[in-house]
Amino acid sequence: MRAISLSALALAAALLAGCAGNETKQDAPEVPEQELYQQIQQALNTGSYSAAVTKLEQLESRYPFGDYAEQAQLELIYGYYAVSNWEQARAAASRFIRLHPDHPQVDYAYYMRGLAAWQAGRFSLESFDLIDISRRDLGATRDAYTDFGEVVRRFPDSPYAPDARQRIIYLRNVLARHELQVGDFYLRKQAYVAAVDRGKWVLEHYPQTQASRDALAVMVEGYLGLDMRDRARQTLALLIRNDPDNARLDGNTFEPRHVDAEPLTLERQPASVISELTDNTPMGTARSQLREGNTASDPASDRAGDSLPVGQPPSTDAPRAGNRGMNGPSIGPGNPPRSGTLPGGG
């Protein structure tokens, strides 16, 4: 009986202690919003990004309508990016855009969503050249291309627009190369119509890339597979005229790589063949696209002459959200933004 009484007393004491602990925890005052935000800034400035993310999430939950709520949402985008949580960064950016479409820094949200999508689309071993990024599914890469395009189109004077434009140029080459890989796949599978269509698609959507010249080579081989030698000869003339040093050419002779066909030699001068093409024919349309470039849907068309080698992607560093009055270095592939400052006209 005495043992039972002692056990009961011990249990009661433990319960009372637990209740007292909970009461103490509940009665503990919350950190004021301004103090919590200052802690966040200190964590970000010292590179303690995981701690910063935790405190930013606390600030959002405790002070959803506070003075720092909107700025915290922007900082959280950067925080998720800094800890390599690309999908959370994209989700946070999308949420900010949805809640604050007219916010003066909504361009930052679009830019960071594109940058996070850019990272989500990269392979962890890409820097070691173990895989060609253009050979993979590029859904996230296309999302990045779209988001950077939004920055350039909707916010042409944004401090993020120049860097977004350069990334568009780089991504355009990656996406075009990916389409060529698909075209080569169709050639290997003897799906020649699909291969030709893929080449035309590259000419239409990415006329200012090196891939557009290689697309002509895919089309020549596709036409040879279809035994459409006249059409193949017209396309070959365009290839020789636009890219005489193409790897598939030996002078005026085209060497098929996947199709079981004899090499195709252009007996006439390319210019004389091209002059016969009219714009209402498929090859005439291709000629016009190569000559003029289809820039209607290209957000980087005003910088069409610029290009970045596909093997040298721009920096993956991200800028912190800040006040528009702050001056900082301009963003660029060779000049990544300094953490803690908003890129401006410095």
Secondary structure as GFF3:
##gff-version 3
##sequence-region A 1 346
A	DSSP	alpha_helix	2	27	.	.	.	ID=ss1
A	DSSP	alpha_helix	33	45	.	.	.	ID=ss2
A	DSSP	alpha_helix	49	62	.	.	.	ID=ss3
A	DSSP	alpha_helix	69	82	.	.	.	ID=ss4
A	DSSP	alpha_helix	86	99	.	.	.	ID=ss5
A	DSSP	alpha_helix	106	120	.	.	.	ID=ss6
A	DSSP	three_ten_helix	126	128	.	.	.	ID=ss7
A	DSSP	three_ten_helix	133	135	.	.	.	ID=ss8
A	DSSP	alpha_helix	139	154	.	.	.	ID=ss9
A	DSSP	alpha_helix	161	188	.	.	.	ID=ss10
A	DSSP	alpha_helix	192	205	.	.	.	ID=ss11
A	DSSP	alpha_helix	210	225	.	.	.	ID=ss12
A	DSSP	alpha_helix	229	242	.	.	.	ID=ss13
A	DSSP	beta_strand	249	250	.	.	.	ID=ss14
A	DSSP	beta_strand	253	254	.	.	.	ID=ss15
A	DSSP	beta_strand	264	265	.	.	.	ID=ss16
A	DSSP	alpha_helix	270	275	.	.	.	ID=ss17
A	DSSP	alpha_helix	282	292	.	.	.	ID=ss18
A	DSSP	three_ten_helix	301	303	.	.	.	ID=ss19
###
